[in-house]
Every structure is written in structure tokens, then in C-alpha cells.
Amino acid sequence: STQSTWDRQRGPYLPSKSFLMPGGRKYSQEPTVSAKSAKACASSIRCHFKNTRETVKTVKGMQLKKAYRYLHDVLSFKRCVPYRKFKGGVGRTSQAKEWGLPQGRWPRKSVLAVLDLLKNATSNAIQKGLDINTLVITHIQANRAQKQRRRTYRAHGRINPYMSSPSHLEVVLESKTKPVKTPEDE
């Protein structure tokens, strides 16, 4: 066959590096006006799904500039990502009071993955000729990707699975402008 030995050894698992999928991908939610929106997606990102899901939920609905500022503040430990769903064993921090929650963390790898995705969506918006200052994150989502398998060696000659939990990401930015008030007739 034309398949190389390296491909046969690697098997059916997803590649270790994340890659951006081509334009033929189906998004779970399409923008209302495609001319005023930009999309981006990433597949099989090597960062934990649970952390990425909490990061994405926090950023959803923010203006693009505010999201960038927030994610950079998380990287510098000025603000935290609040944990709402996957919060078992997550420590409490006073920074989570901003969101009305007790628990939060600073998931560096997930924040960097979301920043890369937003940067890609921003460049797509610039390519379309959209104004960056009016962009809002209307849809952003993290899905579980196929687990990648390793093994760990236990006592008495046993072997257990040592799986990773990567995630797929997708984002839709839409240009939102403030509605213009109609002048009142006198």
C-alpha cells in the first residue's frame, strides 16, 4: 500500500498537534448575517476539555477587545476563570467574587488555546474587511475530542490506561453596532 510505516505505527489516533480545519467544516451554530461575521475553529487541541469549557463559557458574549484583555489578565493572575460545572476539588479564590462564585483557577494552556483561536478569527474578520472594535463573541464552544491513549505501569505487572482529554474549539464573531435612534418629529 501507499501508506508509510510511520502512518501504520501511529494508528487511527488523531495527530498530536492541533490543526485548523479547512472551510468545509460544519459549525454547530451559523451566524445570522455571514457578511458581518467571522468564524474560526481548531481541532484536537491538547489542553484539558474541562478547563477549556470553563474558559470558553466565561468569554462568551464579551466584546473582542474585552475578551483579549480578560484572557491576558488571567495569564498574569490578575483575574481568574470561574468554575461553574466541573468544579470538584477546585480551590476557592477571592477573584471569583467578580462572577458571584467561590471557585476559580488560572488555566494557562486553555487560555492560550482560546487566545490563538480568537487571533485566528480576528485575522479572518480583517480579511473580510470588518471593524475589529465592533466585534462580539456571539458563539464559542468547546467539545470533547477523541481521547489519546498512553499507558502507565502499575504494581504487580499491571498496566492501566493513561488517557488525555483534548478538545475541539469553534468561535463566531459578529459585528454589532449600536442601533441608531430615529429623530422624533416635532
N, C-alpha and C positions, 0 to 999 in steps of 0.2 A: 504494500500500500504506500501512498504518498506521505503518510503521517510519519514524522520523525520519531526517533526513540525517546527524545525528551518529552514529546507530547504524550506518548504512551505511558511513560513513567509518571507524569503529572496526573493523569487520570481525568475523571469527569469534573474535578473541582474547579471552582472559579479562580481566575488569576489573583495573585496576591496583591497586585497593585490595583488601585481603583482606576476606573476609566470613565470618561463621559460618553454616554450613549449617543448614537447618531440621531438625526432629526426625525426618524421614523418611530420614535418611542411614543407610546400612548400614556398620557398623563391621567391621573385619577380625577382631576378637575381642570376643565379648559377655561381660559379667560373669557370674560364677557365680550370684550372687543379686542380682537387679536392685533389690530394695528396699534393699539395703545398699551401693549403689554409685551413682556419679555419672559422667556422660560429658560430653565436650566435643570439638568438632572445629573446625578452621579450614581454609579452602581458599585456595589460590593466595597463600600468604604470600610477600611479596617479600624473602626472605632466602635465601641460598645453601643448596641442599639438602645438600651435603656437610657444611657446618658444623653445620646443624640436626640431621643424622643423628647426628653425634658427640655433640652436646649431649644429645639425647634418650636415646641409649644409656647415657650416664653417669647420668642421672636415674632411669632405670627401676629399680623395686624399692625406691626410697627412701620413707621416710615423708614426708608432705606438708610438714611443718614443716622437716625436714632439707633437702628439695629447695629450698624457698624460701631457706633460709639459704645453701645451697651456691651457688645462682644469683646471689644478691646478693654473695657473696664473689668470684665470677667477675667481676662487673661492677666491683668495686673492686680487682681484680688481686691478691687475696689467695690465691686458688686458681685452677687452670686446668682447662680441658676437655681430657682426654687424647684424642689422635687415634690410633685403632686401625686403621681401614680406609683412609680417604682421607688418608694421611699423607705423600705425596710432596711434598718441599720444605718441610715444616713444621719449624720450628726446635725445638731442644731446650730444655727448661727444667727446673730442679730441682723445680718444683712438681708435675711429672708423676710424681715418685717415689712420691707418695701412692697412685697407682694401679698402680705397678710398671711404668711405661712411660717412655720417654725424651722423647717428643714431646708438645707441648700448645700450645694457644692460648687466647685470650680472645675468642670470637666474640660481640661485643656485640649485634648485630642478632638473631642466633639466640636468644641468651639472653633478650632482651626478648620475642621471639615466644613462647617456651616459657613465660615468666612470665605473659604475657597469657592463654595457654591454661589454665594452672593456676589462674589467678584466676577464669576463667570456670567451670571445673569445680568450684572451691570454692564459688562462689555457687550453682551447681546443687545441690551437696551440702547447703548451708544451707537452700535452698528445700525439699529433701526431708526436712529435719529430722535430718540425720546429724551425728555428733560429729566435728569437724574434727581433733581430736587423735588419733583412731584411723585416719585415712585413710592409705592406702598406694597408691602409683602401681603398679598391677598390670600395666597395659598402656599403653604410649605408643609412638607410631610416627610416622615421617616418610616420606612418599612423594614421588617426583618429580612435579611438576605440569607442565602444558603450558608449554613454553618461550615466552617473549615475545620478539618479534622487533624488533630495530632494525638499523641499518646503519652501517658505518664506511667512510670514504672512504680509499682507498689510492693509492699512486703509480701513475702512468700511466693514470689514469682508471678504475681498477678499484674495485669495491665488494665488501666482504665482510660476512657476517652478524655481528651483534653481539648474541648471544642472552643472555637471563637464565635462571637456573635456579631458579625458585621451588619451593615445596614445600607439600604438604598435611600437616596435623598432626591427630592424634587421640589422646585420652587417656581412660583409665578409672581412676577412683579407687574403691577398695573399702575398706570399714570392717573392719579386722582387730583383733580383741580377743584378748588372751592367753587360752589355754584355762585353765579353772578345774580345779584338781586335785580329784579326788574324795577325800573323807576316808577314811582307812584304818580298817577295822573292827578293834576290839581284842578 
